[in-house]
C-alpha cells in the first residue's frame, strides 16, 4: 500500500482478510476498532490506517 506505514496488527489482519475475500473478518475488525475509538482507547491512528487500507486494497485480490 502506498504511503502508509502500518503500525497496528488489526490493520495487517484486515488487509489479509480483505485480500482473501473474508467479509466476516473485515467487518469484525472494523467493528472492534470502531468500538476502541468510541471508548477513546486509541488515538485514531488505527482507524486512519484502516480507512487507508479500505481504499487501497481490493476485496478478494489475493483469492
C-alpha positions as CSV (number, residue, x, y, z in Angstrom):
1,X,0.0,0.0,0.0
2,X,1.4,3.4,-1.0
3,X,2.4,6.0,1.6
4,X,1.3,4.1,4.7
5,X,3.4,2.6,7.5
6,X,1.2,0.1,9.2
7,X,1.6,0.1,13.0
8,X,-1.4,-1.9,14.1
9,X,-1.8,-5.6,14.0
10,X,-5.5,-5.2,13.3
11,X,-4.7,-3.4,10.0
12,X,-2.4,-6.2,8.9
13,X,-5.2,-8.7,9.8
14,X,-7.8,-6.5,7.9
15,X,-5.6,-6.4,4.8
16,X,-5.1,-10.2,4.8
17,X,-8.8,-10.8,5.3
18,X,-9.8,-8.3,2.6
19,X,-7.3,-9.9,0.1
20,X,-8.8,-13.3,0.9
21,X,-12.3,-12.0,0.4
22,X,-13.3,-12.7,4.0
23,X,-16.1,-10.2,4.6
24,X,-17.0,-11.5,8.1
25,X,-13.5,-10.9,9.4
26,X,-13.1,-7.5,7.8
27,X,-16.5,-6.4,9.3
28,X,-15.5,-7.7,12.7
29,X,-12.1,-5.9,12.7
30,X,-13.9,-2.6,11.7
31,X,-16.5,-3.1,14.5
32,X,-13.8,-3.8,17.1
33,X,-11.6,-0.9,16.0
34,X,-14.6,1.5,15.9
35,X,-15.6,0.4,19.5
36,X,-12.0,1.1,20.7
37,X,-12.1,4.5,19.1
38,X,-15.5,5.3,20.5
39,X,-14.2,4.4,24.0
40,X,-11.1,6.6,23.4
41,X,-8.9,3.5,23.9
42,X,-6.9,4.6,20.8
43,X,-5.7,7.8,19.3
44,X,-7.4,7.4,16.0
45,X,-4.3,6.2,14.1
46,X,-5.8,2.7,13.9
47,X,-9.0,4.0,12.2
48,X,-6.9,6.2,9.9
49,X,-4.8,3.2,8.8
50,X,-8.0,1.0,8.3
51,X,-9.6,3.7,6.2
52,X,-6.5,4.0,4.0
53,X,-6.4,0.2,3.7
54,X,-10.1,0.1,2.8
55,X,-9.5,2.4,-0.1
56,X,-6.3,0.8,-1.4
57,X,-6.8,-3.0,-1.1
58,X,-9.1,-4.7,-3.5
59,X,-11.6,-7.2,-1.9
60,X,-10.6,-10.7,-2.9
61,X,-7.5,-9.6,-4.8
62,X,-5.4,-12.4,-3.3
63,X,-8.0,-15.2,-3.6
